[in-house]
Amino acid sequence: MADKAQNFTQRQHMLRPGYEIFRYCDSELGEVSLHHHDFYEIYLFLNGSVEYSIESRIYRLLPGDILLIGPMELHQPRIAKDHGPYERMVLWLDKRYLEQLSTPQTSLTRCFDASAPGHTNLLRLPPAQRAESQTLMERLGAESEGAQAAAYGSDVVARACLLQLLAGLNRFALAAPPRGGGQGGPCRGRGAALYQRALPG
């Protein structure tokens, strides 16, 4: 899955418990309708020219940007034509599963909480952390799909990748300075160092 794109589907419900992960690359894609779903979504933008609308806020995406979309948040990509293929990775997380992964000390849903002060749906990570996040998502996909999914310990490795990804994104989101919603812009501050500690190399 890490280097193989899947066929895009307009499906907006989960077929598997826990999580589902996709990698899409589309040269021609019709309009995607405004929609919502009852699970969490982590969206990693890789290539193309896209503005993303989330609850009336517009984010102009750069390659490597991550969007955090909570349950029932209305969202829609606005894809510019003739700007190369539209490539992204999408991770869906069941609400109950994410709560089960959380602990009394660590809520892994915190970065999705729209009511939190300074909340933004957009994370623009420093290059090293951005690459680490993409690697974790690719590894999660590889351990969850195809031949690798049948290998010994693939479920443990996949869970470790998921926990590492979620902990890092939450640390960065919590450490980023408060900022207004929409239009996109770099998140800076202590988050980079915290994310690096969360994701040992």
N, C-alpha and C positions, 0 to 999 in steps of 0.2 A: 504493500500500500504506500510505502514511503515515497516511491518515485513513480507510481502508477496512478494516473487520474481515473476516477470512477465516473460513470454516467450520472449526470445531474438529474435529480428527481424533485418534483414540486411537493413531495410528501412532507407533511409537517407533524408527524407523530412517530413515536419511537416503536420499533419492532422488537428490540432486545431490552432486557432489564439492565439497569446500571448506566451504561453509556453507549454511544455510537460515534464513530469518527469517520470522516470522509475527506477525500482530496479531490477537488474538481478543477478542471481546466477546460474552458469553453471559448471557442473562437466566435461562435454565433450563439447568442442566448437571447431569447425574447424577454419581455418585461416580466420581472418577478413581482407578484402582487404584494401589497402591504399585508402583513400577516403577524400572528403571534402564536405561541405554543405554551404548554404548561410545564416546560422543563427549562433548564439553564443552557445557554449556548456560549461557547468560546469560538470566536471567528478570527482566524489569522489570514490577513490579506497578503498575497504573495506577488501578484502582478496584474497589470491592467490599469484602467482609469475608472475609479468608482467614487461616488459620493454615497454615503450610507445614512439613511434616515432612521432615527430611533426616538420614538415618542416626540416628534416634531423638532428634534435637534438634528442638524446636518453635520456629518463628519466627512471631511475631504481626506481620503485615505492615502497613505504612502506605503510602499512595500515594507512589510514587517510589522505594520500596525496590528494591534489586537483589540477586538471589540468584545465587551462583556455584556451579554444580553440576558436579563432576568425573565422569569416566567411571566407571561401575559404582556410583556412590553412589545408594543407595535413597532415593527421594523421592516425596512425595505432597501435593497441596494438599487442605486441608480447608475447603470453601467453605460459609459460612453462607448460609442462605436468607433471602429478604426483606430484603436489604441493597443493593438496586440491582444493576445489571449487573456481572458479573465481567469486568474488562478487563485485559489484559496483553500485553506483547510478549515473544517468545521467540526467542532466537538460538541455533542449533545450530552447533557448530564441529567439524569432523573433526579427529581427533588429529594425523594426519600433516600436514594443512594448517596447523594452528596451529604445529607444530614448524617447518615450512618458513618461516612468517612470522617466526619468532624468529631471533635472531642469536646469535653467541657471547657477546656482551655482554648481551643482553636476551632472557630467556626469557619469552614471553608466556603461558606456562602457570603461572607462579609464583603467581598469585592463586588458583588452584584447588587448590594443594598442601595437602592436609589434614594432612600431617605437619609443616608449617612451624609454628614457635612462634607462638602467638597467632592461629592461623588461625580464621576464621569464614566461614560461607557467606553471611552477610548484610553488605551494604554499605548504609549509610544516609548518603548524601552530603548536603553542604550544598546549599541551593536552587539556586545558580548551576551547580554541577557536576552536580546531578541533571537540570536542564533541558538542559544541554549533552549529557549522555549520551542523553537521550531524543531530542534533535534528531539526534544522530549515528545512532542506531538507525533513526529514521524516514527519514533520508536514505539510509542503507544499503539499506533496504527499497525505497525509490523507485527507486534506481539499479539494483536487482537484478531488479525485476519490472515487468511491463506495458510501456507505450510508452516510458517513460524508459530502460528497460534496453537499448533499441535505439539510443539516442542516442550520438553520438560521444563517446568517452572515458568511458562509463558504468562500464566495468570498472575503470578507473584511479581514478575518483572513489569507487566502492564500496570498493575496496581501501584507499584513503586514509582513508575514514570508519572502516573496521574497525580499521586500525592505530591510529588516533587514540583510538578507544574503548578498545581493549585496553591501550594504553600508559597511559592515564589511570586505568583501573580498577586496574591493577597498581600504579601509583604510590600510589594512595590506600590500597589494601590493605596495601602494604608500610609505609606511614607511620602507619597506624592503630595505636593502642596495643593491647597484648595484652588480650584479654578472654575471658571464658568463653563457651561455646557455648549457644545456645538462648535463647528468649524474646524476642529482639530488643532493640535498644537502640541509641542513636546512636553512630556511630563518630566520634571527634573527633581532633584533633591536627594534625600538620603536613601530613596528606594533602590538605586543601583547597587549600593553596597549591601543593603539588606538582602536583595535578591541574589546577589552573588553568594552570600553565606547560606542562603536557603538551598542553592543548587551547587553543591561542591563539584569541582571539575576533576 
